[in-house]
């Protein structure tokens, strides 16, 4: 096989140890290092002393990150490779053999590095992902509040659409403070919810024990703390996105995509679309492209491949929002859902949204809505053209007249 790189280094990374193999034409050297910072500096010095300019390692959990950061500072080309793409043949397996195998594949140019954004984007990505995890935790804690209320037979969720809205929180805090009169609790409602005071009085008449009040107090305190943390993260993320306001506005022009979703997408894929060959490659990287499984000329059904789960879930949420709109994407969702089901429709629309984002960031032009009748009108034009050609082949002369108003 053709040798692409003369001297390479393969790393087999674990939590406590790193097995490194430097491979050249006539030499092979293997060493094992620890994962403490001092050990990593020794590894870098050894790689530099061996005149090795390219390194490859598997993307093992988060253990590859400190090594990558140091190699990036030293300007040593580093490939972080998907472990599924470089599986060795079955047989005797050890850390040394894994490091040698990675080095051999790298030397012959048979490995492809994963997309690793620059340091600023990696920091932004960590902030946005942590914010998303806190928002998800707020949702889980809200469900726990609802569970305690149902256990006490307080049916607030059956009357109020948002148990933790302004009115709901006023009632819950009063319940926690010891108020049990349904009339006084219902009178704490605000605005439109006051029209449902009779229903609230029935719903707020329950059997709440001391331990349930204790649980509600702790849960409400936890939710308020999480919301405060999310607010602080919003401020930090907004400061870091200050120079990307134009990009955020472009993405937010797509139906179903809000500012927070736009921030999440930009944190995951960045603004430079030259990293991806085209929109289809970006969709495949995100794990939104259909799988391919063909054997003996027969194509079998295959699920979507694994990709960026954070980007995938965020776009799936936007797709479900689009389903509630009278837009081109909303119509596409319902058209696919009628034939293939809601889950497939969600993934298909999410992939379409990501393709649109790719083109918006490439052309720097805002989104143009095609309208909910676009597909129907396009189908009419296709059917009209097909009918005209068929009649002309039969020798008829066709004159097209517009229908009466």
C-alpha positions as CSV (number, residue, x, y, z in Angstrom):
1,X,0.0,0.0,0.0
2,X,1.1,3.5,-0.7
3,X,2.7,5.4,2.2
4,X,1.2,8.8,2.7
5,X,2.9,10.0,5.9
6,X,6.5,9.0,6.7
7,X,6.4,9.3,10.5
8,X,3.1,9.0,12.3
9,X,1.9,8.5,15.9
10,X,-1.1,6.5,17.0
11,X,-2.6,7.0,20.4
12,X,-4.9,4.6,22.3
13,X,-6.4,6.8,25.0
14,X,-7.9,5.7,28.3
15,X,-8.9,7.3,31.5
16,X,-5.6,6.6,33.3
17,X,-3.2,5.6,30.6
18,X,-2.2,6.5,27.0
19,X,-0.5,4.0,24.8
20,X,1.5,5.7,22.0
21,X,3.1,4.2,18.9
22,X,5.4,6.1,16.6
23,X,5.8,4.3,13.3
24,X,8.3,5.0,10.6
25,X,9.7,3.1,7.6
26,X,12.2,1.0,9.6
27,X,11.5,1.9,13.2
28,X,8.6,1.4,15.6
29,X,8.6,2.8,19.1
30,X,5.9,2.2,21.7
31,X,5.5,3.9,25.1
32,X,2.9,4.2,27.8
33,X,2.1,7.5,29.5
34,X,-0.2,8.6,32.3
35,X,-3.0,11.1,31.9
36,X,-1.9,13.7,34.4
37,X,-0.9,17.1,33.0
38,X,2.8,16.5,33.6
39,X,2.5,13.1,31.8
40,X,0.8,14.8,28.8
41,X,3.7,17.3,28.5
42,X,6.1,14.3,28.4
43,X,4.0,12.7,25.7
44,X,4.1,16.0,23.6
45,X,7.9,16.3,24.1
46,X,8.4,12.7,23.0
47,X,6.3,13.2,19.8
48,X,8.2,16.5,19.0
49,X,11.6,14.9,19.6
50,X,10.6,12.0,17.2
51,X,9.9,14.6,14.4
52,X,6.4,13.3,14.1
53,X,4.0,15.9,12.6
54,X,0.7,14.1,12.5
55,X,-1.1,12.2,15.3
56,X,-4.3,10.1,15.3
57,X,-6.5,8.9,18.2
58,X,-9.9,7.5,18.8
59,X,-12.6,9.8,20.2
60,X,-12.8,8.1,23.5
61,X,-15.4,9.8,25.8
62,X,-13.9,13.1,26.9
63,X,-10.4,11.8,27.5
64,X,-9.1,12.9,24.1
65,X,-9.9,16.6,24.8
66,X,-6.9,17.6,27.0
67,X,-4.5,15.8,24.6
68,X,-6.0,17.5,21.6
69,X,-5.8,20.9,23.3
70,X,-2.1,20.6,23.9
71,X,-1.4,19.2,20.4
72,X,-3.4,22.1,19.0
73,X,-1.2,24.6,20.9
74,X,2.0,22.9,19.6
75,X,0.5,23.1,16.0
76,X,0.8,19.3,15.5
77,X,-1.8,18.0,13.1
78,X,-4.2,15.8,15.0
79,X,-7.0,13.6,13.8
80,X,-9.7,12.5,16.2
81,X,-11.2,9.4,14.5
82,X,-14.5,7.7,15.0
83,X,-13.8,4.4,16.7
84,X,-16.4,2.6,14.5
85,X,-14.4,3.5,11.4
86,X,-11.1,1.9,12.5
87,X,-12.2,-1.4,14.1
88,X,-9.4,-3.9,13.9
89,X,-9.9,-7.5,12.7
90,X,-11.1,-9.9,15.4
91,X,-8.4,-11.7,17.4
92,X,-5.9,-10.8,20.1
93,X,-6.6,-7.3,21.3
94,X,-4.5,-5.1,23.6
95,X,-3.7,-1.4,24.0
96,X,-0.4,-1.8,22.2
97,X,-2.0,-3.5,19.2
98,X,-4.7,-0.8,19.0
99,X,-2.1,2.0,19.0
100,X,-0.1,0.2,16.3
101,X,-3.3,-0.3,14.2
102,X,-4.2,3.4,14.4
103,X,-0.6,4.3,13.4
104,X,-0.7,1.9,10.4
105,X,-4.0,3.2,9.1
106,X,-2.8,6.8,9.5
107,X,0.5,6.1,7.7
108,X,-1.4,4.8,4.7
109,X,-4.0,7.6,4.8
110,X,-6.9,5.3,5.6
111,X,-8.3,7.4,8.5
112,X,-10.5,10.5,8.3
113,X,-10.5,13.0,11.1
114,X,-13.8,14.0,12.7
115,X,-14.9,17.6,12.6
116,X,-13.4,19.4,15.6
117,X,-14.2,23.1,15.8
118,X,-11.8,25.8,16.9
119,X,-11.2,26.6,20.6
120,X,-13.7,29.5,20.8
121,X,-16.5,27.4,19.3
122,X,-15.7,24.5,21.6
123,X,-16.1,26.7,24.6
124,X,-19.3,28.1,23.2
125,X,-20.6,24.6,22.5
126,X,-20.0,23.6,26.1
127,X,-21.9,26.6,27.4
128,X,-24.9,26.0,25.1
129,X,-25.0,22.3,25.9
130,X,-24.9,22.9,29.6
131,X,-27.7,25.4,29.3
132,X,-29.8,22.9,27.4
133,X,-29.2,20.3,30.1
134,X,-30.4,22.8,32.7
135,X,-33.6,23.5,30.7
136,X,-34.2,19.8,30.5
137,X,-33.7,19.5,34.2
138,X,-36.3,22.2,34.8
139,X,-38.8,20.2,32.7
140,X,-38.1,17.1,34.8
141,X,-38.5,19.0,38.1
142,X,-41.8,20.5,36.8
143,X,-43.0,16.9,36.2
144,X,-42.1,16.0,39.7
145,X,-44.2,19.0,41.0
146,X,-47.1,17.7,38.9
147,X,-46.6,14.2,40.4
148,X,-46.8,15.5,44.0
149,X,-49.9,17.5,43.2
150,X,-51.7,14.6,41.6
151,X,-50.7,12.5,44.7
152,X,-52.5,15.0,46.9
153,X,-55.5,15.1,44.4
154,X,-54.9,18.7,43.6
155,X,-56.0,19.0,39.9
156,X,-54.4,22.4,39.1
157,X,-53.0,21.0,35.9
158,X,-56.5,20.1,34.6
159,X,-57.6,23.7,34.8
160,X,-54.5,25.8,34.2
161,X,-52.5,25.1,31.1
162,X,-49.2,26.0,32.8
163,X,-48.9,24.9,36.4
164,X,-45.7,26.9,36.9
165,X,-47.0,30.1,35.3
166,X,-47.4,33.3,37.3
167,X,-50.8,32.3,38.7
168,X,-49.8,28.7,39.3
169,X,-46.7,29.7,41.3
170,X,-48.7,32.2,43.4
171,X,-51.1,29.3,44.3
172,X,-48.3,26.8,44.9
173,X,-46.4,29.2,47.2
174,X,-49.5,29.8,49.2
175,X,-50.1,26.0,49.5
176,X,-46.5,25.6,50.7
177,X,-47.0,28.3,53.3
178,X,-50.0,26.4,54.7
179,X,-53.0,27.9,53.0
180,X,-55.7,25.2,52.5
181,X,-58.9,27.3,51.6
182,X,-59.7,26.6,47.9
183,X,-61.5,30.0,47.7
184,X,-58.5,32.0,48.8
185,X,-56.2,30.0,46.6
186,X,-58.4,30.4,43.5
187,X,-58.5,34.2,44.2
188,X,-54.7,34.4,43.6
189,X,-55.3,33.7,39.9
190,X,-54.6,36.5,37.4
191,X,-55.9,37.7,34.0
192,X,-57.7,35.1,31.9
193,X,-57.5,32.4,34.6
194,X,-59.9,34.3,36.8
195,X,-62.6,33.3,34.4
196,X,-62.1,29.8,35.7
197,X,-62.4,30.5,39.4
198,X,-65.2,28.0,40.1
199,X,-63.2,25.2,38.4
200,X,-60.1,26.3,40.3
201,X,-61.9,26.1,43.6
202,X,-62.8,22.4,42.9
203,X,-59.4,21.6,41.5
204,X,-57.6,23.1,44.6
205,X,-59.5,21.1,47.1
206,X,-57.2,18.2,47.9
207,X,-55.5,16.2,50.7
208,X,-52.0,17.6,51.0
209,X,-49.8,16.2,53.8
210,X,-46.9,17.8,55.6
211,X,-44.3,15.8,53.6
212,X,-45.9,16.8,50.3
213,X,-45.6,20.5,51.3
214,X,-42.0,19.9,52.2
215,X,-41.4,18.3,48.7
216,X,-43.2,21.1,46.9
217,X,-41.1,23.7,48.7
218,X,-37.8,22.0,47.8
219,X,-38.9,21.5,44.2
220,X,-40.0,25.1,43.7
221,X,-36.7,26.3,45.2
222,X,-34.8,24.0,42.9
223,X,-36.7,25.3,39.8
224,X,-36.0,28.9,40.8
225,X,-32.3,28.1,41.2
226,X,-32.2,26.4,37.8
227,X,-34.0,29.3,36.1
228,X,-31.5,31.7,37.7
229,X,-28.6,29.6,36.3
230,X,-30.2,29.5,32.9
231,X,-30.5,33.3,32.9
232,X,-26.8,33.7,33.7
233,X,-25.9,31.3,30.9
234,X,-28.2,33.3,28.5
235,X,-26.2,36.4,29.3
236,X,-22.8,34.7,28.8
237,X,-23.9,33.0,25.5
238,X,-25.4,36.3,24.2
239,X,-22.0,38.1,24.9
240,X,-20.1,35.5,23.0
241,X,-22.6,35.6,20.1
242,X,-22.4,39.4,19.9
243,X,-20.4,39.3,16.6
244,X,-22.7,36.7,15.0
245,X,-26.0,38.6,15.2
246,X,-26.4,38.6,11.4
247,X,-26.0,34.8,11.3
248,X,-28.5,34.4,14.2
249,X,-31.1,36.6,12.3
250,X,-30.6,34.5,9.1
251,X,-31.3,31.3,10.9
252,X,-34.2,32.7,13.0
253,X,-36.0,33.7,9.7
254,X,-36.8,30.0,9.2
255,X,-40.3,29.0,10.5
256,X,-40.0,27.1,13.8
257,X,-36.5,28.3,14.5
258,X,-36.1,30.7,17.5
259,X,-33.1,32.5,18.7
260,X,-32.2,29.9,21.2
261,X,-32.3,27.1,18.6
262,X,-30.3,29.3,16.2
263,X,-27.6,29.7,19.0
264,X,-27.6,26.0,19.5
265,X,-27.1,25.2,15.8
266,X,-24.3,27.8,15.4
267,X,-22.6,26.5,18.4
268,X,-22.6,23.0,16.9
269,X,-21.8,23.6,13.2
270,X,-20.2,27.1,13.3
271,X,-20.6,29.7,10.5
272,X,-18.0,28.4,8.0
273,X,-19.8,26.0,5.8
274,X,-16.7,25.2,3.7
275,X,-16.0,22.5,6.4
276,X,-18.8,20.4,4.8
277,X,-18.7,19.4,1.1
278,X,-22.4,20.2,0.6
279,X,-25.7,20.3,2.5
280,X,-26.2,16.5,2.2
281,X,-22.9,15.9,4.0
282,X,-23.9,18.2,6.8
283,X,-27.2,16.4,7.1
284,X,-25.4,13.1,7.3
285,X,-23.0,14.4,9.9
286,X,-25.9,15.5,12.0
287,X,-27.4,12.0,11.9
288,X,-30.5,13.1,9.9
289,X,-29.9,11.2,6.7
290,X,-31.6,7.9,6.0
291,X,-29.3,4.8,6.4
292,X,-28.2,2.7,3.4
293,X,-28.4,-1.1,3.5
294,X,-28.2,-2.8,0.1
295,X,-27.3,-6.4,-0.6
296,X,-27.7,-8.5,-3.8
297,X,-29.4,-5.6,-5.5
298,X,-32.1,-5.3,-2.9
299,X,-32.4,-2.2,-0.7
300,X,-33.5,-2.8,2.9
301,X,-35.0,-0.4,5.3
302,X,-32.4,1.2,7.6
303,X,-32.6,3.7,10.4
304,X,-30.8,7.0,10.4
305,X,-27.1,6.8,11.4
306,X,-25.7,8.1,14.7
307,X,-24.7,11.7,14.6
308,X,-24.6,14.9,16.6
309,X,-27.4,14.1,19.1
310,X,-27.5,17.7,20.5
311,X,-28.1,19.2,17.0
312,X,-30.5,16.4,16.0
313,X,-32.8,16.9,19.1
314,X,-32.8,20.7,18.7
315,X,-33.8,20.5,15.0
316,X,-36.4,17.8,15.8
317,X,-38.0,20.3,18.2
318,X,-38.1,22.9,15.4
319,X,-39.7,20.4,13.0
320,X,-42.5,19.8,15.5
321,X,-43.1,23.5,15.8
322,X,-43.2,23.8,12.0
323,X,-45.9,21.1,12.0
324,X,-48.2,23.7,13.7
325,X,-47.7,26.4,11.0
326,X,-49.2,26.9,7.6
327,X,-45.9,27.0,5.8
328,X,-44.1,25.0,3.2
329,X,-42.3,23.0,5.9
330,X,-45.6,22.5,7.8
331,X,-47.3,21.2,4.7
332,X,-44.3,18.9,4.0
333,X,-44.5,17.5,7.6
334,X,-48.2,16.6,7.2
335,X,-47.7,15.1,3.8
336,X,-45.0,12.8,4.9
337,X,-46.7,12.0,8.3
338,X,-49.8,10.8,6.4
339,X,-47.7,8.2,4.5
340,X,-44.8,7.3,6.8
341,X,-45.7,8.4,10.3
342,X,-45.0,11.4,12.5
343,X,-41.5,10.3,13.6
344,X,-40.2,9.9,10.0
345,X,-41.9,13.2,9.1
346,X,-40.1,14.9,12.0
347,X,-36.7,13.7,10.9
348,X,-37.4,14.6,7.3
349,X,-38.4,18.2,8.1
350,X,-35.5,18.5,10.5
351,X,-33.1,17.5,7.7
352,X,-34.8,20.0,5.4
353,X,-34.3,22.8,8.0
354,X,-30.6,22.0,8.3
355,X,-30.2,22.1,4.5
356,X,-31.9,25.5,4.5
357,X,-29.5,26.7,7.2
358,X,-26.5,25.5,5.1
359,X,-27.7,27.5,2.1
360,X,-28.5,30.6,4.2
361,X,-25.1,30.6,5.8
362,X,-23.5,30.1,2.4
363,X,-25.4,32.6,0.3
364,X,-26.0,35.1,3.2
365,X,-29.6,35.7,2.1
366,X,-32.7,35.5,4.3
367,X,-35.2,32.6,4.1
368,X,-37.9,33.0,1.4
369,X,-41.2,31.3,2.3
370,X,-42.5,29.2,-0.6
371,X,-46.0,29.0,0.9
372,X,-48.2,26.0,1.9
373,X,-49.5,25.6,-1.7
374,X,-46.1,25.4,-3.3
375,X,-46.1,21.6,-3.7
376,X,-49.7,21.5,-5.0
377,X,-49.0,24.2,-7.6
378,X,-45.8,22.5,-8.6
379,X,-47.6,19.2,-9.1
380,X,-50.2,21.0,-11.2
381,X,-47.5,22.4,-13.5
382,X,-45.9,18.9,-13.8
383,X,-49.3,17.3,-14.7
384,X,-50.1,20.1,-17.2
385,X,-46.8,19.7,-19.0
386,X,-47.1,15.9,-19.1
387,X,-50.7,16.1,-20.5
388,X,-49.6,18.6,-23.2
389,X,-46.8,16.4,-24.4
390,X,-49.0,13.4,-24.5
391,X,-51.6,15.2,-26.6
392,X,-49.0,16.7,-28.9
393,X,-47.6,13.2,-29.6
394,X,-51.1,12.1,-30.7
395,X,-51.2,15.0,-33.2
396,X,-53.3,17.5,-31.4
397,X,-52.7,21.2,-31.3
398,X,-53.0,22.6,-27.8
399,X,-54.1,26.1,-26.8
400,X,-53.9,26.9,-23.1
401,X,-56.5,29.3,-21.7
402,X,-56.5,30.6,-18.1
403,X,-59.5,29.6,-16.0
404,X,-62.2,32.3,-15.4
405,X,-61.7,34.4,-12.3
